[in-house]
Amino acid sequence: MRLTPRRTPTTSSTDPSRIAATSASLRQKIGLAIAALVIVLALVIATRPATYRVTRSTTVSAPPAIAYAHVADFHQWDAWSPWAHLDPTMKTSYAGPDGAVGSSYGWKGNDQVGEGRMTIVEARPGEALGIRLEFLKPWQATNSTRFEFTPAATGTQITWTMDGENNFVGKAFSLFTNMDKMIGSDFERGLVGLKKVAEAQTRSAQFAVPAVAK
């Protein structure tokens, strides 16, 4: 009698069950890798600073009272604000006595300016002005803004500072954007405009200290 060798069953590389198992394993590995990346990214974001500060200064050939008045009276911001002309159709509103604590300025415009409100919370004529800055759209945030006016040999040193808080989204945003550079460039342009209008008024033959600066 002739014996026939027994053959060991083999699994084809195209076997559906094997393909399904390989695919499931691959998906699991990809899922674990993505989860690990998300966790690492979340940890990195969590370590970002919880607050930020942007400050810029300039010196103007004008007395503190004149420089202060152009900031304390919100009606004067159109002449020097770096954001005033980003939207020609922007709607604005004013409330309260000019230059006094509680005086406010609201705006609503296109995507470049959004919607928000500024309210004076501290007013020391010729010395300092504190403003609560509220962004309402396209995102919500409340920052503290402060202007300081210090007598200098050639006029007045103006320091513009903004302090804000970073929530989780803000921390994530800071990974890709330099807040100091982004906002600081606006402050620099604004101070150039403020210097121009303050010095022009100082040179004017009709020079007089505005009421809001007294």
Helices and strands as residue ranges (DSSP letters): H 16-46, E 51-60, H 64-72, G 74-79, E 91-95, E 104-108, E 115-124, E 128-137, E 141-152, E 155-165, H 168-174, H 179-203, G 211-213
